[in-house]
Amino acid sequence: MVRYVGVGNMVRLIGAVGIEPYLTGLAGYIEEDFRRWAAFEKAPRVASHSSDGVIELMPTSDGALYGFKYVNGHPRNTRAGLQTVTAFGVLADVGTGYPRLLAEMTIATALRTAATSALAARYLARRDAAVMAIIGLGSQSEFQALAFKALLGIRRLRVHDIDPAATAKFLANLAPHGFDIAVAPSAGEAVLGADIVTTVTADKQKATILSDNMVGAGLHINAVGGDCPGKTELARDILARADVFVELPEQTRIEGEIQQMPADFPVTELWRVIAGEAPGRRAPDQITLFDSVGFATEDFSALRYLDDRIEGTDFYEEIDLLTEPQDPRDLFGLLAPATPRTRTAAGAR
């Protein structure tokens, strides 16, 4: 039997734990796995692109556990009442190859993306950062806000979206969570007075959500929306002025904001900062940029955290995903355990 966490149980679990404590705990697992970066198998995700979006597989292993996530990104899905992103994941034992956990990862991906953003900002943003601008108020925006509140204490938000319905949704969802939110009529006005800017738009295009003149000294940019080839949010000149931090360079150079830059454009791997091998923010006036595209180790952390959280609870089901014949060599026996003997011709009448 394999433990299975579907959407219903994931929702129940978050309700029982609380979303901010869950984000904090998840960030701890992500941070722990970044610190042991060398233990992981690492490769860019396997992506199948189409004119409508992308379907991806994101695998990794630390030698003891193997994890992968299936995820899509289809920005036009919302026109048909569908999610832009859906996902599920598997955590398996390397020793036997047997899966131990199958889980929804649409909610889990939103949580791990936000937790990774806030974790990076804890190392890269100014320590006195108090105001965050969010440009793009789609399905990831509330998670980002709550992660930055949980990990950095950010309560003042300046937000903008071109869709009034998205703004209304965002305000309604965060009303119980103690934020001071100012709605700005443009991205430029949202950025005014912000210490951190999160860009998290969905359209698969090369856009300029932030122009160079909008970025002042000391700003930390959390660039989340540019996460596949041909999809960016920042003006190229911003990258030239900033110190850029990435997850896996080989993947980010294809999918992130730095796809706009030469192949030798200098970047710092985030794990090195977290492990103390490279500096993060060095000065108050430094512009830092986390070019976030999402990496498989973060999903591994999310699955590992979920697996630990459900231990001893009823927030999962057991499903018979695995065959278990009495004799492991007799798989066929499961199909015909009581096949009647065929009568011989001699005995037939």
Buried (B, 14 or more C-beta within 10 A) or exposed (E): EBBBBBEEBBEBBBEEBEBBEBBBBBBBBBBEBBEEBEEBEBEBBEBEBEEEBBBBEBBBBBEEBBBBBBBBBBBBBBEEEEEBBBBBBBBBEEEEEEBBBBBBBBBBBBBBBBBBBBBBBBBBBBEEBBBBBBBBBBBBBBBBBBBBBBBBEBBBBBBBBEEEEBBEBBBEBBEEBEBEBBBBEEBBBBBBEBBBBBBBBBBBEEBBBBBBEBBEEBBBBBBBBBBBBEBBBBBBEBBEEBBBBBBBBEBBBBBBBBBBBEEEBEBBBBBBBBBEEEEBBEEEEBBBBBBBBBBBBBBBBBBBBBBEBBEEEEBBBEEEEEEEEEEEEEEEEEEEEEEEEEEEEEEEE
